[in-house]
Amino acid sequence: MKKLDILAAGLLVVGGVNWGLVSVANLDLVARTFGLDFGESNSASKAVYGLVGLAALYQIAQNGGIRRRWSQDTGIRTA
């Protein structure tokens, strides 16, 4: 499960950076990565956007479980 936690967190970082760039620089990094212009999409970019959305839902649903899994190994206790 920890690998899935890391994957979801990484996808959320990708999504957050992408939205930050959209806001600040009017640049869609995911679209640019796949050779598209701002606002365009293809099946690959839609897959990335979908995975980012699923990662967010996973983080919401598993918030307590993620905290328990990671605090047990590191000795850090959360409230």
DALIN-V928856 format. One record per residue. N is the residue number from 0. SS is DSSP state (hx for helix, st for strand, lp for the rest). Layout:
N_SS ; N_SS
//
This chain:
0_lp ; 1_hx ; 2_hx ; 3_hx ; 4_hx ; 5_hx ; 6_hx ; 7_hx ; 8_hx ; 9_hx ; 10_hx ; 11_hx ; 12_hx ; 13_hx ; 14_hx ; 15_hx ; 16_hx ; 17_hx ; 18_hx ; 19_hx ; 20_hx ; 21_hx ; 22_hx ; 23_hx ; 24_hx ; 25_lp ; 26_lp ; 27_lp ; 28_hx ; 29_hx ; 30_hx ; 31_hx ; 32_hx ; 33_lp ; 34_lp ; 35_lp ; 36_lp ; 37_lp ; 38_lp ; 39_lp ; 40_lp ; 41_lp ; 42_hx ; 43_hx ; 44_hx ; 45_hx ; 46_hx ; 47_hx ; 48_hx ; 49_hx ; 50_hx ; 51_hx ; 52_hx ; 53_hx ; 54_hx ; 55_hx ; 56_hx ; 57_hx ; 58_hx ; 59_hx ; 60_hx ; 61_lp ; 62_hx ; 63_hx ; 64_hx ; 65_hx ; 66_hx ; 67_hx ; 68_hx ; 69_hx ; 70_hx ; 71_hx ; 72_hx ; 73_hx ; 74_lp ; 75_lp ; 76_lp ; 77_lp ; 78_lp
//
